[in-house]
Amino acid sequence: MKNPYAYAFDFSIGRELPNRLSLQLSYVGRLGRNLLTQRDLRQPLDIVDPKSGVDYYAAATALAKVALAHPNSSFPTFQDYVSFVNSSINDAAIGPTAVYWHDMLPPLQAGATAYQSFGNFAGLSPAPGNQSLIQAIYDLYYDPFLSYVGNEVVGIGDLDLYRGLGDNTGKAYTFCAQPGCTGFGAGPGNYLNNQATSMFAWSSIGKSNYNALQATLRKQFGSGLQFDLNYTYSKSIDITSSAARLGWASCCNVGSPGTRLANAFDPNGRRAVSDFDTTHQINANWIAELPFGKGKRFAGNAAGVTNALIGGWQLSGLARWTSGFPFTVDNGNFWPTNWDEQGIAQMITRPRTGHFRQANGSISVFANSTAAFADFQHPFPGQSGSRNVVRGDGDAGLDMALSKRWMMPFEGQSLQFRWEVFNLPNLHRFNVASGLQTGSACACIASLQQLPESFGAFTGLLTQPRVMQFALRYEF
């Protein structure tokens, strides 16, 4: 563990302009280092085959791609699945990575003629000898009753913990990747730790970079007007965005809810714009005296009651607008890489986002929630998913106040009237993190665990409804 620290630096140049105006341009940067991040010290290992150089992630991904092309839903009956495996699953179907399983698992023991999965539970009729290995491995990973695409850690468990791979003599086999390990017998193997399948801990591996151009146009009070107009163009990048003091949620364990990594061996796989990143920000504030009454442009000669009614009014306001906030689609209850951490979904096509009413009456971040569901898939083993690659609404607001002060005939006393309106245009901006406020175990703005028609449905707002308030203040 190392102490987190940050470098902060800026450079500004300013210029005075006519009519009490000034312009300032600034570069602002902040670099965070040694930031605390949680990762799994007992994550299943990505062991490399020393003979072929193929690693586990590549071998498991090749299996997953075949299974993705032949989903379990495509087999009307279980026997159809069995026929598919017997006829179509072989080394050639898997590709060059098939050698990984032959190298990392022990050869058939004396007396055995074929590998089997869970005592031939699937009813497979495997090819003879070592040719049956790929069929047995595929069945351990993607048997319709045991596992499914996106849940490859079950396959590791089958091979490393549960004695899922055997032969036709009843012997069991397991992964073997260290000197002195035969890979024969009860196991366990070397991919899962034999004391704990998961053990998250803090480590000082986090980094963040913030860079921004800030521009400010300011007018000092004069001719009845003053204002500030600010614009920021920025980008913030990190691997996790939460403070170390925050906990985590059991499903939405990325970004705001927590600081854990699904793949501890590839921290930078989660490197993306921060959860709070907004590319563009504009805000303004102003005070303007209305040009009515004594000494003003209109009714400049007004006096007495007339001036008391129309003179001395001020209009002030605050305005703000940002571009959209990024968000991440959760992977749902699928575990491709980590025994305890589902991770986040992989985007394959960028969907259109914003806020859109769906056929069921909900408001979704996606223009077509059912179509957008197909734009994401479960990551393959070792992949970190697509973090913060899509954006929803940004913040926006306009607050204004109309006020007037009357000086009383008594020294130092006055009467002030104020009419304030918050969110004057009654803007609606939806919160892409609103699902986190529901308290549900899997309350993400979008999760592959949701039904397609509810995918990306909002449950909260960034904005508040329009509110007006009136005040009459006597000062003495």
N, C-alpha and C positions, 0 to 999 in steps of 0.2 A: 504494500500500500504506500502510495506517495501523496503528498499534499497537493490538492488541486490548486492551480493558479491561472492567472489570465494576464495577457498583455493588452493594454488599451492605448490607442493612439489616435490622433486626429490632426487635421491640418485645415485651416480656414483662411479665407480671404474675403474682405469686406470692402464695400464701396458706398460712399455717400452719394445720393442722387438729389436732384432738385425737388422742391416742394416737400421737404422733410421726409423724403423716402431714403431707404437704405437697402442694399442687397448684400447678402452673405451666402457664400458657397463653401461647403465643408465636406471633407472626406473623414469618415469615422470608421474605425476598425477595432475589433476585439477578438482575440484569439484565446480560447480556453484550452487548457492542457491538463493532463492527468485527471480528467473528470471521472467520477465514480460511476461505474457501469456494472451491472450484474451479468454474469455468465455462468454456465453450467460446467462445473469441474468434473462431472461424471457423464458427460455427453458421450453417446456411442462414437467409437473412433472411426476415423476415415483412414483405414489401414491400406497401404499400397502393396500390391503384389510385387515382390522383388524380382520375379521372373519376367513378367510382361510390362511392368510399370503402370498397370491399370489400378486406379484406386477404387475404393468401395462406392463412393458417390457416383462415379461414372458407370460402374457395373449395375448399381441399383436403378439409376436413371434409365439405362437401356431397357431394363425390365419394365419400368413404369411406362415408357413410351409405347411398348407393345400392348400393355394392359389398357392404356388410355385409348388406343385405337380399337380395342375390343372390350368395351365396358360390360360389366356383368348383366346389365339390362338388355344386352343384345342376345342373351341366351334364354330362350323361352323356358327351358327346363334345365335342371342341373345336369342331366345326361348330355345335353347339348354342349355344356361347358366341358365336360369330360372328353367328349369327342373332339372338341377344338384343341384341347391340350395334347391329346394323344396324337393328333394328326398334324398340328401346326406349330407346336412349341419345340424348337430344337436349337442347336448352336447357330445355325444359319439365320434363323428368325431373330435371334437376339443380337447377332453381329459380333464384331471383334472382341467385345468385352466379355463374351461367354467364357473365354479362357480364364478369367478371374476366378470363377466358381470352381473350375477344375483344379486350379493351382492352390487355392486357399482352403479347400475342403479335402479331407483325406480320401484316397482311393478306396474302392470297395475292399472289404476285408475278405479273408479266405472263406470260401463257401458261399459267398453272396454273389448273386447274378444281376441285381438291379437295385438302384436307390428307390426309396419310397418316402412319401410324406405322411407323417402321423399314422404310421402303420397302414398305409395305403387307404386312408380315410376317404379320399376323394373317389376311390374306385378306378384309379388310373390303371391303364395297361401299358406300363412304360416300355420304352425301347430297351434292349439288352445292354448290360454293362454300363460303362461310364456315360453312354449317350442318354441314359435316363436321368442324369443329374439335373440338367436344366429344367426338365419337366417337373421334377420334385421341388426344385427351388421356386419355380414360377407358381406352383400350387401353394406353397407355404406363404408366398407374398400376396397372392390374388385369388385364392379360393373364395367363392362367393359367401361361404359361411364363416370365413375366418378373417379376411382382411379385404381391402379395397384400395384403389388408386389414391395416393395421397397419405396413406397410413403405413409407410414402409417400416417404421420402427417395430411393428408387429412381426414383420419378417425377421428382423434381427433377433427379437425375443424368441421366435420359433426355433431359430438356429442356435442361439447362445444360451437360452435359459430352459426352454420347454421340451427339449429333446425331440423337436418336430421332424428332424431328418433321420431316417433310418434306412434299413435295407430289408430284403425279403427274408433274412434270417432273424430279424428282431434286434439287431445291433443298432446303436445310436451314434450319430456323427455330429460334430460341431466345428465351428471356425477354429482355425489354428494359425497363429502368426508370430510365434516366438520360439527360440531354440528350446528343445526339450518337450514341446507340446505336440502330442500325437494327434489331437483332434478326434480321438476315438474313445467312446465311453459315455459317461453321464454328463460331461461338461462341468462347469460352464466354459464358454469360449473366451475370446479376448476382446470382443467388441463392446461388451457391456461390463462395467465394473462389478465384481462379485460381492461387493458390500453395499453399494447404493446405486440405484439406477439414475438418480438425479441428486445434485447437491449444488445449489446456486450460491454464489459468493460474490462479494464486491471485489473489483479490481480497478486499477488506475489506468485504464486504456482509452478513456473517452477523449475526443477532440471536438472542438467547435470553431467555426470561422464565421465572423460577421463583418460584412463590408457594406458601406452605405455612402451614397451621395445625398447630402442634405442641402436644400436651398430655402432661404428665408427672405421674403420681401416684407419690409416693415415700414409703416408710416407713423411717425410721431403725431401726437394730437395737434391739429391745426385745421382751421377752416371748418371746425365742427366734426372732424373725422379722424379716427385712428384705427389701424388694423394690423394684423399679422397674418401672412399667408405662407404656409410651410409645405414643402414637398420633399418626400424621402423616396429614393430608389435604392433598394437594398436586397441583400440575400444572406440568409443565415443557413449554415450547413452543420450537421452533427450526425452522430450515429444513434443517439437517444436524446430526448429533449426534457425528460422529467428531472426534477430535483431529487437528490439522494434521499431526502426525508419521506418521499412518497412511497406508498405501498404498491400493490399490483392487483389486478383483477384476474380471475381464473381463465377468462376467455380472451378479453381484449387486452392482451399483455404486451402491447407495443405502444410507442409514442407516449401520449399523456398518461395513461394508466400505470406505466411502469418503465423500468430501465433494463429489462432482461433481453438477452440476445438468443435467438433460436439456434444459431450456429456459432458456437464459441470460437471455432477455428477460423472464422472469417468475419471479424467485427466490422470491417469496412463494407461488407455486403449490405449493411443497413445504412450506409452513408447516403444521406439525402438532405433535402431542405428540411429545416426544423419544423416541428408541429405548429409553431407560432409565426412562421415566415409569411410575410406579405410583401410582394414585390413593390407595390406602389402604395404610398400613404399620402393623403392630403388632409390638412386641417387648417382652419382659419378661425380668427376671432376678431370682432370689431365692435366699435361704439360710434354711432352716428347721431348727431343732433339733427332733428327734423327742421327744415328751413321755414318754420312758421313762427310768427310773433315778433316782438320788438327787436329791431336790429337785424332781422333775418331777411331772406330773399323775398318771402311772401308775407304780406301784412306787416311790413317792417315798422309801421307807425302805430301799431296796436298798443293800447295801454289799458290799465284798469282791469275790469272784468274780462274784456276780450282777450287781453294778453294772458290773463290767468288761465283761461280756457285753452287757448291754442299754442301758447308759447312754452318753451322749456322742455319739450318732449325729447326723449332719447330712445333710439332703437339699437339694441345690442344683440349679439348672437355668437354662437359656436357652431361650426360645421366640421364634419369629419367624413372621410371616405377611404376605404382601403380596397385593394384587389382581393381576390378570394383566398381563403385559408386552405392549406393542403390537408388531405386526409388519407388514411390507409384502409384498405379492405382487409378485414380479418379472415383468417383461414378456417374458422369454425373448428369443430371437433375432429381435426385431422392432424396427424403427427408424422410428417415425412422424414424429419431429421433428428429431432430431440424427443426423448422419452417423456418429458414433462411440459414442453413448450410447443404449442401448435404453430406459432409463427404467423406470417401474413401471406395473403394471396399474391399470386404472380399475375401481373397484367399482360395480356397478349394483344389487346387492341384498346386504344384509348377511347373511352366513351364520352359522349357529350354530357356536360354537367352544368348545374345551375340550381333552379328549383322548379319542379314541374308537377302538375296534378296528374295522378294516375287514374286508371279506370275504376279502381276500388275506392277512390276518394282521398287517398293519402297523398302527401306531398313528398316527392322523392328528389334526391340530389341528381338522379339520372333522368334524362329525357324519356327513356323507355327502360324501366327497371328490369323487365323480363329479358330484353335484348342485352342490356348491360351485364346481366348475370353471366352471359356467355363470353364476356370480354375478360374474365378472370378465370384462373384455374389454380388448383393446388400446386404449390411449388414441388419440384423434383427434389430428391434427397440432396442435401448440401446447399440448395438454393436458399437465399434469405428472403425472397419475396420482393415485391415492389412497394417500397415505403414512400408515402407522400407524393405519389406520382399524379394524382388528380386533385382538383380543387373544387370547392363549392362556393358559397357566398362569402363576401367580405363584410366588414362592418360599415355602417353608414348612419348618419344622423344629422339633424338640424334642430338646434334649440335657439329660441329667440325670446327677447323680453322687451316690452314697451314700458317706459317709466317716465315719471314726472315728479318734480319736487317744487313745493310751494314754501317760500320763506314766511315764517310767522312774524307778526309785529313785535314779538318778544325776542330779545337778543339771543342768538345761538340756538334757536328752535326752528324746526321745519317739519313739514308733513310730506311724506313720499308715498306715491302710488306705483305699484308694479303689477304688470300682467305678464306672466311667464308661461311659455308653451314648450314642453319637451317633446321631441320627435314631431315637429310641426307638420311635416307631410305624411305622418303615420306610415313610415317606411317599414317594410317587412324584410328582414334578412335572417335566413335560417342557419342554424348552428350545426356544422358538420360533425361536431363532437357531442351533439345533444344526447345521443344514446347513452353516453356515460353517466348522465344524470338520473337514469331510471332506476339504478341500483340492481338491475338484473345481472345474472352471472355472465351473460353473453350479450351485453348491450352496446354493440358497436354501431356506428352509423351505417355500416354495410359489412355483412359477414356472409361467407359462403355456407354458413349453417342456416341462413334464412331461406324462406321460400322465395322464388324469383319475383313474385308479384309484390312482395314487401321489401325487396332488396333496396337498400339505401333510403328507406323511409325516415323522414325527420321526426323528432319528438320534441324539439325545442327551438327557441329563437335567440339570435344575438341581440335583437332589438326589443324594446319595451313599447307597449301601446302609447299613443299620444296621451299626454297628461297636461292639464292646464291648472294654474294656481294664481290666485289674486292675493295681493298683500297691500295693506294700508299701515304705514309705519310713522309714528310720531317720535321725533328725536328731540331730546332736551338735555 
